[in-house]
Amino acid sequence: MAKGGGERPIIIKRIEISGGGHHGGAWKVAYADFVTAMMAFFLLLWLLGSTTEDQRKSLADYFSPSPAVSSSNSGSGGLLGGVTISVPGSLSSPNAAFTAQESAPSTLVAPTENDGDSQGAGEGAEGEDSGSGQQAAGAPPKPGAPPSLTPEQREKRQFDRAAEELKKAIENSPDLQGLKNNLLVDQTPEGMRVQIVDAEGKSMFALGSTQMNEDMRKLLARVVQAIGPLPNKVAIRGHTDATPFANNPQGNWDLSSQRAGATLRALSAMGLNPGRIADVSGRAEVDPLFPENPNDPRNRRISIILFKQAQ
């Protein structure tokens, strides 16, 4: 307590700060403007990164102040009618994503009669055949497009491919290298012909017998692999040379027929469909491979013919 018994008086100071100063609100306005500008800047970056050139051009045209954007009126058409930048018609939802589309006239393509051929060629049809199917009806083929193949041309390609596969199989097999001269493949009016022939000192069957040796079986296995996928009918024909059997004028006929039958049984056991067999016969020596030398050992052979489907 103060001397004299009196209480010390309480003094209250009031400080008034006029506008401005450290705690003023002007900075908030500046900060809000800065944040708004940054948001607009990042929005611009997002639009530039997520739109295509055509979409950006459409956006630029949208905000272009050109007076010729549209001539259609909206509203009541009076003083406050205003104009619209959209074409008359249905409008998309304002919430839909912006896309720029270019309309192009549609072209109707009519299938040609070759469409079925390109799909029905089976396993032997080549990839270049499949592209020749569809074009406008009555229109000429496109420049550079492969011409459509006839059934005969397609079948010839299948035969050529099978012959090439058979040739490569013989060349790539070490145990068949010495049998290249025992296998002949050619094209005849009937179709593709595969012939397994004897050679000097190398016979496919035991002399005067229907017992085929191991080389003959190896060649037949390769033949089945090459012609097995094809749908063509098959004929098997046995041939001999002109050397007659002693006291048996019919010996060559019987031998060639029996060898053809033995070949049929071997091919069936190796996987050739028996339903494809159209003919099994013996020709004896009447159809020699070398007519100028009827006793040539190469006249002894087995012919396997793939008939053309047209026949």
Order of alpha helices (4+ residues) and beta strands (2+ residues): alpha-alpha-alpha-alpha-alpha-beta-beta-alpha-beta-alpha-beta-beta
